[in-house]
Amino acid sequence: MKHEWVLDVLADLRTYAERNKLTALEGKLLETIDVARHETGCAPASFRGDASADGDGSCAGTVYRGLAAGEHA
């Protein structure tokens, strides 16, 4: 629970990279999300790093807020 914000930030960054066609960055962020899930004990089925996560409520993804449509920082 205390690590949800980190996973949400990583998911937001991955979404930004995907929407802006930053493919190398997106790949590294997916790797980073996998490491973060492992180290925080978040099961892959609970958090996928995107808005389609179907978790059990124990990990980020269930509270994923995503970027606003068309937002480019």
PDB file of N, CA, C, O and CB in Angstrom:
ATOM      1  N   MET A   1       0.813  -1.191   0.000  1.00  0.00           N
ATOM      2  CA  MET A   1       0.000   0.000   0.000  1.00  0.00           C
ATOM      3  C   MET A   1       0.861   1.260   0.000  1.00  0.00           C
ATOM      4  O   MET A   1       0.538   2.229  -0.688  1.00  0.00           O
ATOM      5  CB  MET A   1      -0.927  -0.005   1.195  1.00  0.00           C
ATOM      6  N   LYS A   2       1.955   1.256   0.766  1.00  0.00           N
ATOM      7  CA  LYS A   2       2.764   2.468   0.861  1.00  0.00           C
ATOM      8  C   LYS A   2       3.563   2.753  -0.410  1.00  0.00           C
ATOM      9  O   LYS A   2       4.107   3.847  -0.562  1.00  0.00           O
ATOM     10  CB  LYS A   2       3.706   2.359   2.031  1.00  0.00           C
ATOM     11  N   HIS A   3       3.641   1.790  -1.318  1.00  0.00           N
ATOM     12  CA  HIS A   3       4.401   1.975  -2.555  1.00  0.00           C
ATOM     13  C   HIS A   3       3.521   2.306  -3.750  1.00  0.00           C
ATOM     14  O   HIS A   3       4.028   2.462  -4.861  1.00  0.00           O
ATOM     15  CB  HIS A   3       5.199   0.738  -2.852  1.00  0.00           C
ATOM     16  N   GLU A   4       2.212   2.416  -3.544  1.00  0.00           N
ATOM     17  CA  GLU A   4       1.302   2.654  -4.662  1.00  0.00           C
ATOM     18  C   GLU A   4       1.681   3.885  -5.470  1.00  0.00           C
ATOM     19  O   GLU A   4       1.618   3.867  -6.700  1.00  0.00           O
ATOM     20  CB  GLU A   4      -0.110   2.801  -4.155  1.00  0.00           C
ATOM     21  N   TRP A   5       2.074   4.946  -4.790  1.00  0.00           N
ATOM     22  CA  TRP A   5       2.364   6.192  -5.503  1.00  0.00           C
ATOM     23  C   TRP A   5       3.533   6.018  -6.464  1.00  0.00           C
ATOM     24  O   TRP A   5       3.524   6.599  -7.549  1.00  0.00           O
ATOM     25  CB  TRP A   5       2.668   7.316  -4.510  1.00  0.00           C
ATOM     26  N   VAL A   6       4.530   5.235  -6.092  1.00  0.00           N
ATOM     27  CA  VAL A   6       5.685   5.023  -6.964  1.00  0.00           C
ATOM     28  C   VAL A   6       5.248   4.289  -8.229  1.00  0.00           C
ATOM     29  O   VAL A   6       5.633   4.665  -9.336  1.00  0.00           O
ATOM     30  CB  VAL A   6       6.795   4.226  -6.227  1.00  0.00           C
ATOM     31  N   LEU A   7       4.456   3.257  -8.064  1.00  0.00           N
ATOM     32  CA  LEU A   7       3.978   2.492  -9.211  1.00  0.00           C
ATOM     33  C   LEU A   7       3.070   3.339 -10.098  1.00  0.00           C
ATOM     34  O   LEU A   7       3.102   3.211 -11.322  1.00  0.00           O
ATOM     35  CB  LEU A   7       3.235   1.241  -8.742  1.00  0.00           C
ATOM     36  N   ASP A   8       2.266   4.198  -9.489  1.00  0.00           N
ATOM     37  CA  ASP A   8       1.411   5.092 -10.279  1.00  0.00           C
ATOM     38  C   ASP A   8       2.238   6.086 -11.089  1.00  0.00           C
ATOM     39  O   ASP A   8       1.929   6.349 -12.251  1.00  0.00           O
ATOM     40  CB  ASP A   8       0.443   5.847  -9.363  1.00  0.00           C
ATOM     41  N   VAL A   9       3.283   6.638 -10.484  1.00  0.00           N
ATOM     42  CA  VAL A   9       4.152   7.581 -11.203  1.00  0.00           C
ATOM     43  C   VAL A   9       4.828   6.881 -12.379  1.00  0.00           C
ATOM     44  O   VAL A   9       4.877   7.424 -13.483  1.00  0.00           O
ATOM     45  CB  VAL A   9       5.220   8.184 -10.250  1.00  0.00           C
ATOM     46  N   LEU A  10       5.345   5.687 -12.144  1.00  0.00           N
ATOM     47  CA  LEU A  10       5.980   4.933 -13.231  1.00  0.00           C
ATOM     48  C   LEU A  10       4.985   4.640 -14.348  1.00  0.00           C
ATOM     49  O   LEU A  10       5.331   4.727 -15.527  1.00  0.00           O
ATOM     50  CB  LEU A  10       6.575   3.620 -12.699  1.00  0.00           C
ATOM     51  N   ALA A  11       3.762   4.296 -13.987  1.00  0.00           N
ATOM     52  CA  ALA A  11       2.731   4.030 -14.996  1.00  0.00           C
ATOM     53  C   ALA A  11       2.403   5.291 -15.785  1.00  0.00           C
ATOM     54  O   ALA A  11       2.216   5.231 -17.001  1.00  0.00           O
ATOM     55  CB  ALA A  11       1.459   3.478 -14.334  1.00  0.00           C
ATOM     56  N   ASP A  12       2.332   6.436 -15.103  1.00  0.00           N
ATOM     57  CA  ASP A  12       2.078   7.703 -15.794  1.00  0.00           C
ATOM     58  C   ASP A  12       3.204   8.023 -16.780  1.00  0.00           C
ATOM     59  O   ASP A  12       2.949   8.449 -17.906  1.00  0.00           O
ATOM     60  CB  ASP A  12       1.924   8.850 -14.775  1.00  0.00           C
ATOM     61  N   LEU A  13       4.440   7.816 -16.352  1.00  0.00           N
ATOM     62  CA  LEU A  13       5.581   8.068 -17.230  1.00  0.00           C
ATOM     63  C   LEU A  13       5.567   7.129 -18.434  1.00  0.00           C
ATOM     64  O   LEU A  13       5.877   7.543 -19.551  1.00  0.00           O
ATOM     65  CB  LEU A  13       6.894   7.912 -16.456  1.00  0.00           C
ATOM     66  N   ARG A  14       5.207   5.866 -18.207  1.00  0.00           N
ATOM     67  CA  ARG A  14       5.125   4.913 -19.316  1.00  0.00           C
ATOM     68  C   ARG A  14       4.048   5.330 -20.311  1.00  0.00           C
ATOM     69  O   ARG A  14       4.255   5.248 -21.522  1.00  0.00           O
ATOM     70  CB  ARG A  14       4.838   3.497 -18.791  1.00  0.00           C
ATOM     71  N   THR A  15       2.919   5.771 -19.813  1.00  0.00           N
ATOM     72  CA  THR A  15       1.840   6.235 -20.687  1.00  0.00           C
ATOM     73  C   THR A  15       2.289   7.446 -21.492  1.00  0.00           C
ATOM     74  O   THR A  15       2.007   7.539 -22.687  1.00  0.00           O
ATOM     75  CB  THR A  15       0.587   6.579 -19.867  1.00  0.00           C
ATOM     76  N   TYR A  16       2.982   8.367 -20.847  1.00  0.00           N
ATOM     77  CA  TYR A  16       3.502   9.549 -21.545  1.00  0.00           C
ATOM     78  C   TYR A  16       4.451   9.126 -22.664  1.00  0.00           C
ATOM     79  O   TYR A  16       4.353   9.618 -23.788  1.00  0.00           O
ATOM     80  CB  TYR A  16       4.226  10.495 -20.555  1.00  0.00           C
ATOM     81  N   ALA A  17       5.368   8.215 -22.350  1.00  0.00           N
ATOM     82  CA  ALA A  17       6.332   7.745 -23.351  1.00  0.00           C
ATOM     83  C   ALA A  17       5.621   7.067 -24.517  1.00  0.00           C
ATOM     84  O   ALA A  17       5.986   7.276 -25.674  1.00  0.00           O
ATOM     85  CB  ALA A  17       7.340   6.775 -22.713  1.00  0.00           C
ATOM     86  N   GLU A  18       4.617   6.266 -24.221  1.00  0.00           N
ATOM     87  CA  GLU A  18       3.868   5.578 -25.275  1.00  0.00           C
ATOM     88  C   GLU A  18       3.152   6.581 -26.178  1.00  0.00           C
ATOM     89  O   GLU A  18       3.216   6.477 -27.403  1.00  0.00           O
ATOM     90  CB  GLU A  18       2.851   4.600 -24.660  1.00  0.00           C
ATOM     91  N   ARG A  19       2.478   7.542 -25.573  1.00  0.00           N
ATOM     92  CA  ARG A  19       1.702   8.518 -26.351  1.00  0.00           C
ATOM     93  C   ARG A  19       2.582   9.437 -27.188  1.00  0.00           C
ATOM     94  O   ARG A  19       2.133   9.978 -28.198  1.00  0.00           O
ATOM     95  CB  ARG A  19       0.844   9.355 -25.424  1.00  0.00           C
ATOM     96  N   ASN A  20       3.816   9.612 -26.779  1.00  0.00           N
ATOM     97  CA  ASN A  20       4.733  10.498 -27.490  1.00  0.00           C
ATOM     98  C   ASN A  20       5.756   9.731 -28.313  1.00  0.00           C
ATOM     99  O   ASN A  20       6.761  10.287 -28.755  1.00  0.00           O
ATOM    100  CB  ASN A  20       5.442  11.399 -26.510  1.00  0.00           C
ATOM    101  N   LYS A  21       5.484   8.437 -28.512  1.00  0.00           N
ATOM    102  CA  LYS A  21       6.317   7.573 -29.350  1.00  0.00           C
ATOM    103  C   LYS A  21       7.789   7.555 -28.920  1.00  0.00           C
ATOM    104  O   LYS A  21       8.693   7.550 -29.756  1.00  0.00           O
ATOM    105  CB  LYS A  21       6.219   8.020 -30.789  1.00  0.00           C
ATOM    106  N   LEU A  22       8.007   7.545 -27.611  1.00  0.00           N
ATOM    107  CA  LEU A  22       9.346   7.435 -27.044  1.00  0.00           C
ATOM    108  C   LEU A  22       9.559   5.959 -26.687  1.00  0.00           C
ATOM    109  O   LEU A  22       9.526   5.574 -25.518  1.00  0.00           O
ATOM    110  CB  LEU A  22       9.527   8.380 -25.775  1.00  0.00           C
ATOM    111  N   THR A  23       9.775   5.154 -27.713  1.00  0.00           N
ATOM    112  CA  THR A  23       9.752   3.703 -27.549  1.00  0.00           C
ATOM    113  C   THR A  23      10.868   3.159 -26.657  1.00  0.00           C
ATOM    114  O   THR A  23      10.636   2.231 -25.882  1.00  0.00           O
ATOM    115  CB  THR A  23       9.838   3.056 -28.889  1.00  0.00           C
ATOM    116  N   ALA A  24      12.061   3.713 -26.754  1.00  0.00           N
ATOM    117  CA  ALA A  24      13.153   3.238 -25.898  1.00  0.00           C
ATOM    118  C   ALA A  24      12.851   3.548 -24.434  1.00  0.00           C
ATOM    119  O   ALA A  24      13.070   2.714 -23.555  1.00  0.00           O
ATOM    120  CB  ALA A  24      14.497   3.884 -26.317  1.00  0.00           C
ATOM    121  N   LEU A  25      12.347   4.750 -24.182  1.00  0.00           N
ATOM    122  CA  LEU A  25      11.992   5.134 -22.815  1.00  0.00           C
ATOM    123  C   LEU A  25      10.855   4.263 -22.290  1.00  0.00           C
ATOM    124  O   LEU A  25      10.882   3.829 -21.138  1.00  0.00           O
ATOM    125  CB  LEU A  25      11.593   6.620 -22.758  1.00  0.00           C
ATOM    126  N   GLU A  26       9.864   4.009 -23.128  1.00  0.00           N
ATOM    127  CA  GLU A  26       8.750   3.156 -22.711  1.00  0.00           C
ATOM    128  C   GLU A  26       9.250   1.762 -22.326  1.00  0.00           C
ATOM    129  O   GLU A  26       8.810   1.196 -21.326  1.00  0.00           O
ATOM    130  CB  GLU A  26       7.700   3.053 -23.835  1.00  0.00           C
ATOM    131  N   GLY A  27      10.163   1.217 -23.116  1.00  0.00           N
ATOM    132  CA  GLY A  27      10.721  -0.097 -22.805  1.00  0.00           C
ATOM    133  C   GLY A  27      11.443  -0.122 -21.473  1.00  0.00           C
ATOM    134  O   GLY A  27      11.280  -1.059 -20.690  1.00  0.00           O
ATOM    135  N   LYS A  28      12.238   0.901 -21.212  1.00  0.00           N
ATOM    136  CA  LYS A  28      12.960   0.982 -19.934  1.00  0.00           C
ATOM    137  C   LYS A  28      11.992   1.138 -18.769  1.00  0.00           C
ATOM    138  O   LYS A  28      12.209   0.581 -17.693  1.00  0.00           O
ATOM    139  CB  LYS A  28      13.955   2.155 -19.949  1.00  0.00           C
ATOM    140  N   LEU A  29      10.922   1.897 -18.987  1.00  0.00           N
ATOM    141  CA  LEU A  29       9.933   2.072 -17.925  1.00  0.00           C
ATOM    142  C   LEU A  29       9.194   0.767 -17.637  1.00  0.00           C
ATOM    143  O   LEU A  29       8.884   0.476 -16.482  1.00  0.00           O
ATOM    144  CB  LEU A  29       8.932   3.168 -18.304  1.00  0.00           C
ATOM    145  N   LEU A  30       8.910  -0.016 -18.670  1.00  0.00           N
ATOM    146  CA  LEU A  30       8.290  -1.324 -18.444  1.00  0.00           C
ATOM    147  C   LEU A  30       9.211  -2.222 -17.621  1.00  0.00           C
ATOM    148  O   LEU A  30       8.750  -2.940 -16.733  1.00  0.00           O
ATOM    149  CB  LEU A  30       7.950  -2.000 -19.788  1.00  0.00           C
ATOM    150  N   GLU A  31      10.505  -2.182 -17.913  1.00  0.00           N
ATOM    151  CA  GLU A  31      11.476  -2.941 -17.117  1.00  0.00           C
ATOM    152  C   GLU A  31      11.485  -2.445 -15.678  1.00  0.00           C
ATOM    153  O   GLU A  31      11.510  -3.238 -14.738  1.00  0.00           O
ATOM    154  CB  GLU A  31      12.889  -2.831 -17.728  1.00  0.00           C
ATOM    155  N   THR A  32      11.464  -1.121 -15.515  1.00  0.00           N
ATOM    156  CA  THR A  32      11.484  -0.517 -14.185  1.00  0.00           C
ATOM    157  C   THR A  32      10.229  -0.882 -13.403  1.00  0.00           C
ATOM    158  O   THR A  32      10.299  -1.147 -12.203  1.00  0.00           O
ATOM    159  CB  THR A  32      11.616   1.006 -14.290  1.00  0.00           C
ATOM    160  N   ILE A  33       9.084  -0.898 -14.077  1.00  0.00           N
ATOM    161  CA  ILE A  33       7.838  -1.297 -13.426  1.00  0.00           C
ATOM    162  C   ILE A  33       7.933  -2.742 -12.948  1.00  0.00           C
ATOM    163  O   ILE A  33       7.478  -3.057 -11.848  1.00  0.00           O
ATOM    164  CB  ILE A  33       6.640  -1.125 -14.386  1.00  0.00           C
ATOM    165  N   ASP A  34       8.517  -3.622 -13.756  1.00  0.00           N
ATOM    166  CA  ASP A  34       8.696  -5.018 -13.348  1.00  0.00           C
ATOM    167  C   ASP A  34       9.564  -5.118 -12.094  1.00  0.00           C
ATOM    168  O   ASP A  34       9.247  -5.874 -11.176  1.00  0.00           O
ATOM    169  CB  ASP A  34       9.324  -5.834 -14.490  1.00  0.00           C
ATOM    170  N   VAL A  35      10.657  -4.357 -12.056  1.00  0.00           N
ATOM    171  CA  VAL A  35      11.539  -4.359 -10.884  1.00  0.00           C
ATOM    172  C   VAL A  35      10.790  -3.834  -9.664  1.00  0.00           C
ATOM    173  O   VAL A  35      10.872  -4.415  -8.581  1.00  0.00           O
ATOM    174  CB  VAL A  35      12.804  -3.505 -11.146  1.00  0.00           C
ATOM    175  N   ALA A  36      10.065  -2.744  -9.841  1.00  0.00           N
ATOM    176  CA  ALA A  36       9.314  -2.156  -8.728  1.00  0.00           C
ATOM    177  C   ALA A  36       8.252  -3.123  -8.207  1.00  0.00           C
ATOM    178  O   ALA A  36       8.065  -3.243  -6.996  1.00  0.00           O
ATOM    179  CB  ALA A  36       8.655  -0.838  -9.165  1.00  0.00           C
ATOM    180  N   ARG A  37       7.556  -3.814  -9.115  1.00  0.00           N
ATOM    181  CA  ARG A  37       6.558  -4.804  -8.688  1.00  0.00           C
ATOM    182  C   ARG A  37       7.215  -5.901  -7.866  1.00  0.00           C
ATOM    183  O   ARG A  37       6.698  -6.299  -6.822  1.00  0.00           O
ATOM    184  CB  ARG A  37       5.837  -5.416  -9.907  1.00  0.00           C
ATOM    185  N   HIS A  38       8.355  -6.385  -8.340  1.00  0.00           N
ATOM    186  CA  HIS A  38       9.060  -7.467  -7.643  1.00  0.00           C
ATOM    187  C   HIS A  38       9.506  -7.018  -6.254  1.00  0.00           C
ATOM    188  O   HIS A  38       9.287  -7.723  -5.269  1.00  0.00           O
ATOM    189  CB  HIS A  38      10.277  -7.935  -8.465  1.00  0.00           C
ATOM    190  N   GLU A  39      10.128  -5.852  -6.179  1.00  0.00           N
ATOM    191  CA  GLU A  39      10.683  -5.394  -4.908  1.00  0.00           C
ATOM    192  C   GLU A  39       9.619  -4.967  -3.907  1.00  0.00           C
ATOM    193  O   GLU A  39       9.867  -4.987  -2.702  1.00  0.00           O
ATOM    194  CB  GLU A  39      11.622  -4.253  -5.150  1.00  0.00           C
ATOM    195  N   THR A  40       8.449  -4.584  -4.380  1.00  0.00           N
ATOM    196  CA  THR A  40       7.377  -4.174  -3.473  1.00  0.00           C
ATOM    197  C   THR A  40       6.394  -5.306  -3.204  1.00  0.00           C
ATOM    198  O   THR A  40       5.472  -5.152  -2.402  1.00  0.00           O
ATOM    199  CB  THR A  40       6.636  -2.977  -4.044  1.00  0.00           C
ATOM    200  N   GLY A  41       6.586  -6.444  -3.872  1.00  0.00           N
ATOM    201  CA  GLY A  41       5.713  -7.582  -3.662  1.00  0.00           C
ATOM    202  C   GLY A  41       4.383  -7.484  -4.384  1.00  0.00           C
ATOM    203  O   GLY A  41       3.423  -8.165  -4.024  1.00  0.00           O
ATOM    204  N   CYS A  42       4.326  -6.647  -5.394  1.00  0.00           N
ATOM    205  CA  CYS A  42       3.101  -6.466  -6.166  1.00  0.00           C
ATOM    206  C   CYS A  42       3.081  -7.498  -7.285  1.00  0.00           C
ATOM    207  O   CYS A  42       3.957  -7.492  -8.150  1.00  0.00           O
ATOM    208  CB  CYS A  42       2.998  -5.015  -6.738  1.00  0.00           C
ATOM    209  N   ALA A  43       2.096  -8.377  -7.277  1.00  0.00           N
ATOM    210  CA  ALA A  43       2.000  -9.433  -8.286  1.00  0.00           C
ATOM    211  C   ALA A  43       1.711  -8.848  -9.660  1.00  0.00           C
ATOM    212  O   ALA A  43       0.948  -7.888  -9.768  1.00  0.00           O
ATOM    213  CB  ALA A  43       0.913 -10.442  -7.905  1.00  0.00           C
ATOM    214  N   PRO A  44       2.306  -9.408 -10.718  1.00  0.00           N
ATOM    215  CA  PRO A  44       2.064  -8.911 -12.075  1.00  0.00           C
ATOM    216  C   PRO A  44       0.588  -8.841 -12.444  1.00  0.00           C
ATOM    217  O   PRO A  44       0.187  -7.933 -13.172  1.00  0.00           O
ATOM    218  CB  PRO A  44       2.775  -9.782 -13.064  1.00  0.00           C
ATOM    219  N   ALA A  45      -0.223  -9.763 -11.969  1.00  0.00           N
ATOM    220  CA  ALA A  45      -1.652  -9.740 -12.296  1.00  0.00           C
ATOM    221  C   ALA A  45      -2.365  -8.575 -11.625  1.00  0.00           C
ATOM    222  O   ALA A  45      -3.439  -8.168 -12.066  1.00  0.00           O
ATOM    223  CB  ALA A  45      -2.309 -11.053 -11.883  1.00  0.00           C
ATOM    224  N   SER A  46      -1.769  -8.030 -10.551  1.00  0.00           N
ATOM    225  CA  SER A  46      -2.398  -6.931  -9.827  1.00  0.00           C
ATOM    226  C   SER A  46      -2.059  -5.576 -10.406  1.00  0.00           C
ATOM    227  O   SER A  46      -2.811  -4.618 -10.221  1.00  0.00           O
ATOM    228  CB  SER A  46      -1.994  -6.971  -8.389  1.00  0.00           C
ATOM    229  N   PHE A  47      -0.942  -5.480 -11.102  1.00  0.00           N
ATOM    230  CA  PHE A  47      -0.521  -4.194 -11.650  1.00  0.00           C
ATOM    231  C   PHE A  47       0.219  -4.417 -12.945  1.00  0.00           C
ATOM    232  O   PHE A  47       1.223  -5.129 -12.977  1.00  0.00           O
ATOM    233  CB  PHE A  47       0.360  -3.425 -10.652  1.00  0.00           C
ATOM    234  N   ARG A  48      -0.268  -3.812 -14.020  1.00  0.00           N
ATOM    235  CA  ARG A  48       0.360  -3.990 -15.324  1.00  0.00           C
ATOM    236  C   ARG A  48       1.019  -2.720 -15.822  1.00  0.00           C
ATOM    237  O   ARG A  48       1.655  -2.729 -16.876  1.00  0.00           O
ATOM    238  CB  ARG A  48      -0.655  -4.458 -16.327  1.00  0.00           C
ATOM    239  N   GLY A  49       0.882  -1.636 -15.091  1.00  0.00           N
ATOM    240  CA  GLY A  49       1.473  -0.386 -15.545  1.00  0.00           C
ATOM    241  C   GLY A  49       0.611   0.347 -16.550  1.00  0.00           C
ATOM    242  O   GLY A  49       1.100   1.215 -17.273  1.00  0.00           O
ATOM    243  N   ASP A  50      -0.658   0.011 -16.604  1.00  0.00           N
ATOM    244  CA  ASP A  50      -1.561   0.715 -17.499  1.00  0.00           C
ATOM    245  C   ASP A  50      -2.958   0.756 -16.891  1.00  0.00           C
ATOM    246  O   ASP A  50      -3.194   0.194 -15.821  1.00  0.00           O
ATOM    247  CB  ASP A  50      -1.589   0.043 -18.887  1.00  0.00           C
ATOM    248  N   ALA A  51      -3.861   1.407 -17.561  1.00  0.00           N
ATOM    249  CA  ALA A  51      -5.207   1.604 -17.031  1.00  0.00           C
ATOM    250  C   ALA A  51      -6.053   0.343 -17.060  1.00  0.00           C
ATOM    251  O   ALA A  51      -7.166   0.344 -16.536  1.00  0.00           O
ATOM    252  CB  ALA A  51      -5.899   2.681 -17.799  1.00  0.00           C
ATOM    253  N   SER A  52      -5.555  -0.732 -17.660  1.00  0.00           N
ATOM    254  CA  SER A  52      -6.358  -1.943 -17.773  1.00  0.00           C
ATOM    255  C   SER A  52      -6.089  -2.950 -16.666  1.00  0.00           C
ATOM    256  O   SER A  52      -6.512  -4.102 -16.763  1.00  0.00           O
ATOM    257  CB  SER A  52      -6.111  -2.587 -19.097  1.00  0.00           C
ATOM    258  N   ALA A  53      -5.393  -2.532 -15.619  1.00  0.00           N
ATOM    259  CA  ALA A  53      -5.072  -3.457 -14.537  1.00  0.00           C
ATOM    260  C   ALA A  53      -6.338  -3.943 -13.845  1.00  0.00           C
ATOM    261  O   ALA A  53      -7.239  -3.162 -13.539  1.00  0.00           O
ATOM    262  CB  ALA A  53      -4.139  -2.791 -13.523  1.00  0.00           C
ATOM    263  N   ASP A  54      -6.385  -5.236 -13.608  1.00  0.00           N
ATOM    264  CA  ASP A  54      -7.494  -5.841 -12.880  1.00  0.00           C
ATOM    265  C   ASP A  54      -6.925  -6.449 -11.613  1.00  0.00           C
ATOM    266  O   ASP A  54      -6.723  -7.661 -11.529  1.00  0.00           O
ATOM    267  CB  ASP A  54      -8.244  -6.916 -13.745  1.00  0.00           C
ATOM    268  N   GLY A  55      -6.671  -5.618 -10.647  1.00  0.00           N
ATOM    269  CA  GLY A  55      -6.009  -6.090  -9.444  1.00  0.00           C
ATOM    270  C   GLY A  55      -6.973  -6.492  -8.353  1.00  0.00           C
ATOM    271  O   GLY A  55      -8.193  -6.417  -8.497  1.00  0.00           O
ATOM    272  N   ASP A  56      -6.377  -6.921  -7.256  1.00  0.00           N
ATOM    273  CA  ASP A  56      -7.163  -7.298  -6.092  1.00  0.00           C
ATOM    274  C   ASP A  56      -7.250  -6.144  -5.112  1.00  0.00           C
ATOM    275  O   ASP A  56      -7.737  -6.317  -3.995  1.00  0.00           O
ATOM    276  CB  ASP A  56      -6.563  -8.525  -5.412  1.00  0.00           C
ATOM    277  N   GLY A  57      -6.788  -4.974  -5.513  1.00  0.00           N
ATOM    278  CA  GLY A  57      -6.829  -3.803  -4.654  1.00  0.00           C
ATOM    279  C   GLY A  57      -5.584  -3.634  -3.817  1.00  0.00           C
ATOM    280  O   GLY A  57      -5.472  -2.651  -3.084  1.00  0.00           O
ATOM    281  N   SER A  58      -4.631  -4.571  -3.901  1.00  0.00           N
ATOM    282  CA  SER A  58      -3.457  -4.503  -3.051  1.00  0.00           C
ATOM    283  C   SER A  58      -2.314  -3.719  -3.663  1.00  0.00           C
ATOM    284  O   SER A  58      -1.359  -3.380  -2.964  1.00  0.00           O
ATOM    285  CB  SER A  58      -2.995  -5.874  -2.730  1.00  0.00           C
ATOM    286  N   CYS A  59      -2.386  -3.423  -4.943  1.00  0.00           N
ATOM    287  CA  CYS A  59      -1.306  -2.725  -5.621  1.00  0.00           C
ATOM    288  C   CYS A  59      -1.847  -1.586  -6.464  1.00  0.00           C
ATOM    289  O   CYS A  59      -3.044  -1.503  -6.740  1.00  0.00           O
ATOM    290  CB  CYS A  59      -0.507  -3.687  -6.487  1.00  0.00           C
ATOM    291  N   ALA A  60      -0.945  -0.718  -6.863  1.00  0.00           N
ATOM    292  CA  ALA A  60      -1.335   0.368  -7.755  1.00  0.00           C
ATOM    293  C   ALA A  60      -1.887  -0.215  -9.034  1.00  0.00           C
ATOM    294  O   ALA A  60      -1.656  -1.383  -9.347  1.00  0.00           O
ATOM    295  CB  ALA A  60      -0.147   1.303  -8.051  1.00  0.00           C
ATOM    296  N   GLY A  61      -2.593   0.573  -9.748  1.00  0.00           N
ATOM    297  CA  GLY A  61      -3.250   0.104 -10.951  1.00  0.00           C
ATOM    298  C   GLY A  61      -4.743   0.128 -10.715  1.00  0.00           C
ATOM    299  O   GLY A  61      -5.517   0.494 -11.600  1.00  0.00           O
ATOM    300  N   THR A  62      -5.146  -0.264  -9.518  1.00  0.00           N
ATOM    301  CA  THR A  62      -6.550  -0.165  -9.162  1.00  0.00           C
ATOM    302  C   THR A  62      -6.913   1.279  -8.873  1.00  0.00           C
ATOM    303  O   THR A  62      -8.085   1.651  -8.925  1.00  0.00           O
ATOM    304  CB  THR A  62      -6.868  -1.051  -7.956  1.00  0.00           C
ATOM    305  N   VAL A  63      -5.900   2.103  -8.565  1.00  0.00           N
ATOM    306  CA  VAL A  63      -6.141   3.525  -8.331  1.00  0.00           C
ATOM    307  C   VAL A  63      -5.481   4.361  -9.420  1.00  0.00           C
ATOM    308  O   VAL A  63      -5.319   5.572  -9.276  1.00  0.00           O
ATOM    309  CB  VAL A  63      -5.620   3.944  -6.944  1.00  0.00           C
ATOM    310  N   TYR A  64      -5.107   3.708 -10.497  1.00  0.00           N
ATOM    311  CA  TYR A  64      -4.424   4.388 -11.590  1.00  0.00           C
ATOM    312  C   TYR A  64      -5.269   5.535 -12.107  1.00  0.00           C
ATOM    313  O   TYR A  64      -6.456   5.367 -12.389  1.00  0.00           O
ATOM    314  CB  TYR A  64      -4.104   3.411 -12.724  1.00  0.00           C
ATOM    315  N   ARG A  65      -4.653   6.701 -12.230  1.00  0.00           N
ATOM    316  CA  ARG A  65      -5.412   7.866 -12.674  1.00  0.00           C
ATOM    317  C   ARG A  65      -5.103   8.225 -14.112  1.00  0.00           C
ATOM    318  O   ARG A  65      -5.936   8.846 -14.772  1.00  0.00           O
ATOM    319  CB  ARG A  65      -5.127   9.051 -11.780  1.00  0.00           C
ATOM    320  N   GLY A  66      -3.932   7.855 -14.628  1.00  0.00           N
ATOM    321  CA  GLY A  66      -3.585   8.102 -16.030  1.00  0.00           C
ATOM    322  C   GLY A  66      -3.449   9.568 -16.372  1.00  0.00           C
ATOM    323  O   GLY A  66      -3.809  10.444 -15.585  1.00  0.00           O
ATOM    324  N   LEU A  67      -2.933   9.819 -17.537  1.00  0.00           N
ATOM    325  CA  LEU A  67      -2.820  11.179 -18.037  1.00  0.00           C
ATOM    326  C   LEU A  67      -4.125  11.593 -18.675  1.00  0.00           C
ATOM    327  O   LEU A  67      -4.850  10.767 -19.231  1.00  0.00           O
ATOM    328  CB  LEU A  67      -1.664  11.306 -19.039  1.00  0.00           C
ATOM    329  N   ALA A  68      -4.418  12.872 -18.590  1.00  0.00           N
ATOM    330  CA  ALA A  68      -5.616  13.382 -19.249  1.00  0.00           C
ATOM    331  C   ALA A  68      -5.457  13.199 -20.751  1.00  0.00           C
ATOM    332  O   ALA A  68      -4.348  13.280 -21.280  1.00  0.00           O
ATOM    333  CB  ALA A  68      -5.867  14.880 -18.891  1.00  0.00           C
ATOM    334  N   ALA A  69      -6.534  12.959 -21.412  1.00  0.00           N
ATOM    335  CA  ALA A  69      -6.490  12.737 -22.863  1.00  0.00           C
ATOM    336  C   ALA A  69      -5.837  13.914 -23.559  1.00  0.00           C
ATOM    337  O   ALA A  69      -6.229  15.065 -23.364  1.00  0.00           O
ATOM    338  CB  ALA A  69      -7.903  12.508 -23.426  1.00  0.00           C
ATOM    339  N   GLY A  70      -4.845  13.617 -24.364  1.00  0.00           N
ATOM    340  CA  GLY A  70      -4.166  14.646 -25.138  1.00  0.00           C
ATOM    341  C   GLY A  70      -3.158  15.467 -24.364  1.00  0.00           C
ATOM    342  O   GLY A  70      -2.596  16.413 -24.914  1.00  0.00           O
ATOM    343  N   GLU A  71      -2.910  15.143 -23.116  1.00  0.00           N
ATOM    344  CA  GLU A  71      -1.967  15.915 -22.309  1.00  0.00           C
ATOM    345  C   GLU A  71      -0.540  15.567 -22.702  1.00  0.00           C
ATOM    346  O   GLU A  71      -0.180  14.392 -22.774  1.00  0.00           O
ATOM    347  CB  GLU A  71      -2.190  15.654 -20.804  1.00  0.00           C
ATOM    348  N   HIS A  72       0.258  16.567 -22.951  1.00  0.00           N
ATOM    349  CA  HIS A  72       1.676  16.376 -23.274  1.00  0.00           C
ATOM    350  C   HIS A  72       2.472  17.358 -22.444  1.00  0.00           C
ATOM    351  O   HIS A  72       2.399  18.567 -22.668  1.00  0.00           O
ATOM    352  CB  HIS A  72       1.959  16.572 -24.806  1.00  0.00           C
ATOM    353  N   ALA A  73       3.227  16.855 -21.494  1.00  0.00           N
ATOM    354  CA  ALA A  73       4.008  17.730 -20.618  1.00  0.00           C
ATOM    355  C   ALA A  73       5.305  18.125 -21.275  1.00  0.00           C
ATOM    356  O   ALA A  73       6.096  18.862 -20.687  1.00  0.00           O
ATOM    357  CB  ALA A  73       4.288  17.054 -19.283  1.00  0.00           C
TER     358      ALA A  73
END
